[in-house]
């Protein structure tokens, strides 16, 4: 009898241990099952509890911390969080997903290029000044202006960042100066024509679909007195005699038609300087004078170098993916992981 009891006990023990040894588990009444630990690359199960929305933490962008100089001081953000804010601030969230992905890669590349360029911002890696680095404000703040489409747009922006995680544009293995602008004239500009530095991946390329933008054409009209005052405030040595239309002479244009250089009242200036002096949207303009009015008719919006955001949207709607978009606007480059 004792031997029979020992055998029965051994069989019962094996029955209890076998599921554990085989990697399977069995629910025990009254005790909740342990949830499996999330593995790398596996998305966690969605929680039903309300939580604060933030940029995705997964991927290399979520593990990279960036110091950002803001008006209120230096803040440290995950790169994924910074990129979500930059993409939302720089490109309309209504644009196609592939255009948003191209913007995410360009923004990530620009940030890493600026970080590798040296200590431009003491105590910080980049800043939130669009004239220097890129527009940034928290995605949640931008989403406040999106109304009933806020959830949709937030998801689009975060997906653009997450689905391009860690990807940058490189030339000879180094992150490029991935500049971008809102609207070109139908052709982008060479960096040499705008800034004097010729970069092989910032050349003039065709950019169809620009005329679709409401910002493709614009104009600025001022009185002759206002125009004179604007000129003398920047170029006090300018000689402003005769008809106002003759104040602008010796115009040299780029391949796209933008003004590269001109003479304003006898003072040689660049198209970019003239754009800033008269508050124009681009350096692609014509000047006319009629009576007491001086009018600047402008094409495009921005400096015109690198990726056109409107052109990127047009390419995406035509079926191009973000890699094809980036290849067009940054010729000779490759996509790599930073």
C-alpha positions as CSV (number, residue, x, y, z in Angstrom):
1,X,0.0,0.0,0.0
2,X,2.8,2.4,0.9
3,X,4.5,1.8,-2.5
4,X,1.1,2.4,-4.3
5,X,0.7,5.8,-2.5
6,X,4.3,6.8,-3.4
7,X,3.7,6.0,-7.1
8,X,0.4,8.0,-7.1
9,X,2.2,11.0,-5.5
10,X,5.0,10.9,-8.0
11,X,2.5,10.9,-10.9
12,X,0.6,13.8,-9.4
13,X,3.8,15.8,-9.1
14,X,4.7,15.1,-12.7
15,X,1.3,16.2,-13.8
16,X,1.8,19.5,-12.0
17,X,5.3,20.2,-13.3
18,X,4.9,19.1,-16.9
19,X,3.1,22.2,-18.2
20,X,5.8,24.4,-16.6
21,X,8.6,22.4,-18.2
22,X,6.9,22.6,-21.6
23,X,6.6,26.4,-21.5
24,X,2.8,26.4,-21.2
25,X,0.8,27.6,-18.2
26,X,-2.5,26.9,-16.8
27,X,-5.0,29.3,-15.2
28,X,-5.6,28.7,-11.6
29,X,-9.1,29.6,-10.4
30,X,-9.1,32.8,-8.3
31,X,-5.6,33.9,-9.4
32,X,-5.2,36.2,-12.5
33,X,-2.7,35.0,-15.2
34,X,0.6,36.8,-15.4
35,X,0.8,38.8,-18.7
36,X,3.8,38.0,-20.9
37,X,6.6,40.6,-20.8
38,X,6.8,42.8,-23.9
39,X,9.7,41.8,-26.1
40,X,11.8,44.2,-28.1
41,X,9.9,45.2,-31.2
42,X,6.6,44.0,-29.8
43,X,3.9,46.6,-29.2
44,X,2.4,46.6,-25.7
45,X,-1.3,46.0,-25.4
46,X,-3.3,49.2,-25.3
47,X,-4.4,50.3,-21.9
48,X,-8.0,51.4,-21.3
49,X,-6.8,53.8,-18.6
50,X,-6.7,57.5,-19.6
51,X,-3.2,58.8,-20.0
52,X,-1.3,61.9,-21.3
53,X,-0.6,61.6,-25.0
54,X,3.1,62.0,-25.9
55,X,5.4,61.1,-28.7
56,X,6.3,57.4,-29.1
57,X,9.2,56.3,-26.9
58,X,10.1,53.1,-28.9
59,X,12.9,53.0,-31.4
60,X,16.3,54.9,-31.4
61,X,14.6,58.3,-31.6
62,X,12.9,57.6,-28.3
63,X,16.2,56.7,-26.6
64,X,18.1,59.8,-27.9
65,X,17.9,62.8,-25.7
66,X,18.3,66.3,-27.2
67,X,18.9,69.6,-25.4
68,X,16.8,72.4,-27.0
69,X,17.4,76.1,-26.4
70,X,14.0,77.8,-26.0
71,X,12.9,81.3,-25.0
72,X,12.3,79.9,-21.5
73,X,15.6,78.1,-21.2
74,X,17.1,74.8,-22.1
75,X,14.8,71.8,-22.1
76,X,15.8,68.1,-22.6
77,X,13.5,66.1,-24.9
78,X,13.5,62.7,-26.6
79,X,14.4,63.1,-30.2
80,X,11.0,61.5,-31.1
81,X,9.2,64.1,-29.1
82,X,11.2,67.0,-30.6
83,X,10.6,65.6,-34.2
84,X,6.9,65.3,-33.6
85,X,6.8,68.9,-32.6
86,X,9.0,70.0,-35.5
87,X,7.0,68.1,-38.2
88,X,3.7,69.5,-36.9
89,X,5.1,73.0,-36.8
90,X,6.8,72.9,-40.2
91,X,4.4,71.0,-42.4
92,X,0.6,70.9,-42.5
93,X,-0.6,67.7,-40.9
94,X,-3.3,67.5,-43.7
95,X,-0.5,66.6,-46.2
96,X,-0.1,63.0,-47.3
97,X,1.6,60.5,-45.0
98,X,4.6,60.1,-47.3
99,X,5.2,63.8,-47.4
100,X,5.1,63.9,-43.6
101,X,7.6,61.0,-43.5
102,X,9.9,62.9,-45.8
103,X,9.6,65.9,-43.5
104,X,10.5,63.8,-40.5
105,X,13.6,62.4,-42.1
106,X,14.7,65.9,-43.3
107,X,14.1,67.4,-39.9
108,X,16.0,64.5,-38.1
109,X,18.9,64.9,-40.6
110,X,19.0,68.7,-40.1
111,X,19.1,68.3,-36.3
112,X,21.9,65.8,-36.4
113,X,23.8,67.9,-39.0
114,X,23.6,71.0,-36.7
115,X,24.7,68.9,-33.7
116,X,27.8,67.7,-35.6
117,X,28.6,71.2,-36.8
118,X,30.0,72.3,-33.4
119,X,28.8,74.2,-30.3
120,X,26.4,76.8,-31.9
121,X,24.2,76.8,-28.8
122,X,26.1,76.9,-25.5
123,X,24.6,74.3,-23.2
124,X,22.2,73.0,-25.9
125,X,22.3,71.0,-29.0
126,X,19.7,72.9,-31.1
127,X,17.2,75.7,-30.7
128,X,13.6,76.3,-31.5
129,X,14.3,79.4,-33.7
130,X,13.2,78.6,-37.3
131,X,15.7,81.1,-38.6
132,X,18.5,79.0,-37.1
133,X,17.2,75.4,-36.5
134,X,13.5,74.6,-36.8
135,X,10.1,75.5,-35.4
136,X,9.4,73.6,-32.3
137,X,6.5,73.6,-29.8
138,X,5.0,70.6,-28.1
139,X,2.7,68.5,-30.3
140,X,-0.1,68.8,-27.8
141,X,0.0,72.6,-28.2
142,X,-0.1,72.5,-32.0
143,X,-3.0,69.9,-31.8
144,X,-5.1,72.5,-30.0
145,X,-5.6,74.3,-33.2
146,X,-6.6,71.2,-35.2
147,X,-10.2,71.0,-33.8
148,X,-12.1,67.8,-34.4
149,X,-9.2,66.3,-36.5
150,X,-6.7,66.6,-33.7
151,X,-6.6,62.9,-32.9
152,X,-6.2,62.0,-36.6
153,X,-3.4,64.5,-37.2
154,X,-1.5,63.6,-34.0
155,X,-1.5,60.0,-35.1
156,X,-0.3,61.0,-38.6
157,X,2.6,63.0,-37.3
158,X,3.6,60.5,-34.7
159,X,3.4,57.7,-37.3
160,X,5.6,59.7,-39.7
161,X,8.3,59.9,-37.0
162,X,8.0,56.3,-35.8
163,X,7.9,54.7,-39.2
164,X,11.1,56.5,-40.2
165,X,12.8,55.9,-36.8
166,X,16.5,56.7,-36.9
167,X,16.6,57.4,-40.7
168,X,18.7,60.3,-42.0
169,X,19.8,61.5,-45.4
170,X,23.6,61.2,-46.0
171,X,26.1,62.2,-48.6
172,X,29.5,60.5,-48.4
173,X,28.3,58.9,-45.2
174,X,27.7,62.2,-43.4
175,X,24.3,63.8,-42.5
176,X,23.5,66.5,-45.0
177,X,22.3,70.1,-44.6
178,X,18.7,69.0,-45.2
179,X,17.1,72.4,-45.7
180,X,13.5,72.8,-46.9
181,X,11.0,75.5,-47.8
182,X,7.3,75.9,-48.3
183,X,6.8,76.5,-52.1
184,X,9.3,76.7,-55.0
185,X,8.7,78.4,-58.3
186,X,8.5,75.1,-60.1
187,X,12.3,74.6,-59.7
188,X,14.3,74.6,-56.5
189,X,17.4,76.8,-56.1
190,X,21.1,75.9,-56.0
191,X,22.6,76.6,-52.6
192,X,25.5,78.5,-54.4
193,X,23.0,81.0,-55.8
194,X,21.3,81.7,-52.5
195,X,24.1,81.4,-49.9
196,X,27.3,81.3,-52.0
197,X,28.2,77.8,-51.0
198,X,27.9,75.1,-53.6
199,X,26.8,71.8,-52.1
200,X,26.5,68.8,-54.5
201,X,23.1,67.6,-53.0
202,X,21.5,71.1,-53.0
203,X,21.1,71.7,-56.7
204,X,18.2,73.1,-58.8
205,X,15.7,70.4,-59.6
206,X,12.2,70.3,-61.2
207,X,9.4,70.5,-58.7
208,X,6.0,70.0,-60.3
209,X,2.7,70.8,-58.6
210,X,3.8,74.0,-56.9
211,X,1.0,76.2,-58.4
212,X,-1.5,74.2,-56.4
213,X,-0.5,76.2,-53.3
214,X,-2.3,79.3,-52.3
215,X,1.2,80.7,-51.5
216,X,2.5,80.1,-55.0
217,X,1.8,83.8,-56.0
218,X,1.8,86.8,-53.7
219,X,2.3,90.5,-54.0
220,X,3.4,93.4,-51.8
221,X,2.4,97.0,-52.7
222,X,3.8,100.1,-51.0
223,X,3.8,103.8,-51.7
224,X,6.9,105.4,-53.3
225,X,7.6,107.1,-50.0
226,X,7.4,103.8,-48.1
227,X,9.6,102.1,-50.7
228,X,12.2,104.8,-50.4
229,X,12.2,104.6,-46.6
230,X,12.6,100.8,-46.7
231,X,15.6,101.1,-49.1
232,X,17.4,103.9,-47.1
233,X,16.9,102.1,-43.8
234,X,19.0,99.2,-45.1
235,X,21.1,100.9,-47.8
236,X,21.6,104.5,-46.8
237,X,24.0,105.1,-49.7
238,X,21.4,104.3,-52.3
239,X,20.8,107.0,-54.8
240,X,17.0,107.1,-55.5
241,X,16.5,109.5,-58.4
242,X,14.0,109.3,-61.3
243,X,11.2,106.8,-61.7
244,X,11.0,104.2,-58.9
245,X,11.1,101.4,-61.4
246,X,14.6,102.5,-62.4
247,X,15.9,102.2,-58.8
248,X,16.1,98.5,-59.5
249,X,18.6,97.6,-62.1
250,X,21.3,95.1,-63.2
251,X,19.1,92.1,-62.3
252,X,20.8,88.7,-62.5
253,X,18.5,85.7,-62.2
254,X,19.1,82.0,-61.2
255,X,18.1,79.1,-63.3
256,X,14.7,79.0,-61.6
257,X,14.1,82.7,-62.3
258,X,14.7,84.0,-58.8
259,X,16.8,87.1,-58.4
260,X,20.4,86.3,-57.5
261,X,21.8,89.8,-57.5
262,X,20.6,93.3,-58.4
263,X,21.4,96.9,-57.9
264,X,19.1,99.0,-55.7
265,X,19.8,102.7,-56.1
266,X,23.3,101.8,-57.3
267,X,24.0,99.5,-54.3
268,X,24.7,95.9,-55.2
269,X,22.6,93.5,-53.1
270,X,21.5,89.9,-53.2
271,X,18.0,88.7,-53.9
272,X,17.8,87.4,-50.4
273,X,18.7,90.8,-49.0
274,X,16.1,92.5,-51.2
275,X,13.5,89.9,-50.1
276,X,14.2,90.7,-46.4
277,X,14.2,94.5,-47.0
278,X,10.8,94.5,-48.6
279,X,9.1,91.7,-46.6
280,X,8.7,89.4,-49.6
281,X,7.9,85.7,-49.5
282,X,10.8,84.8,-51.8
283,X,13.5,86.3,-53.9
284,X,11.6,85.3,-57.1
285,X,10.0,88.6,-57.9
286,X,9.3,91.4,-60.4
287,X,9.1,95.1,-59.6
288,X,6.7,97.5,-61.2
289,X,5.7,101.1,-60.5
290,X,2.4,102.8,-61.3
291,X,1.8,106.3,-60.1
292,X,2.5,106.4,-56.4
293,X,2.6,102.6,-56.0
294,X,5.5,100.2,-56.2
295,X,4.5,96.6,-56.5
296,X,6.5,93.4,-56.0
297,X,5.0,90.3,-57.7
298,X,6.3,87.2,-56.0
299,X,6.4,83.5,-56.9
300,X,7.1,80.9,-54.2
301,X,7.5,81.0,-50.5
302,X,10.9,80.5,-48.8
303,X,14.5,80.4,-49.8
304,X,13.8,77.8,-52.4
305,X,16.7,75.5,-51.5
306,X,16.3,71.7,-50.8
307,X,13.0,70.0,-50.4
308,X,9.8,71.9,-51.3
309,X,7.1,70.9,-48.9
310,X,4.4,71.6,-51.5
311,X,6.3,69.6,-54.1
312,X,6.7,66.8,-51.6
313,X,2.9,66.7,-51.1
314,X,2.3,66.7,-54.9
315,X,4.8,63.8,-55.4
316,X,3.1,61.8,-52.5
317,X,-0.3,62.3,-54.1
318,X,1.1,61.1,-57.3
319,X,2.2,57.8,-55.7
320,X,5.8,58.6,-54.6
321,X,7.1,57.3,-51.3
322,X,9.2,59.4,-48.9
323,X,12.5,57.9,-50.1
324,X,11.7,58.9,-53.7
325,X,10.8,62.4,-52.5
326,X,14.0,62.8,-50.6
327,X,16.0,61.4,-53.6
328,X,14.5,64.1,-55.9
329,X,15.2,67.1,-53.7
330,X,18.6,65.9,-52.3
331,X,20.2,64.3,-55.5
332,X,23.1,62.0,-55.0
333,X,22.2,61.2,-51.4
334,X,21.3,57.9,-49.6
335,X,19.1,57.0,-46.6
336,X,21.0,55.6,-43.6
337,X,20.4,55.1,-39.9
338,X,21.9,57.8,-37.7
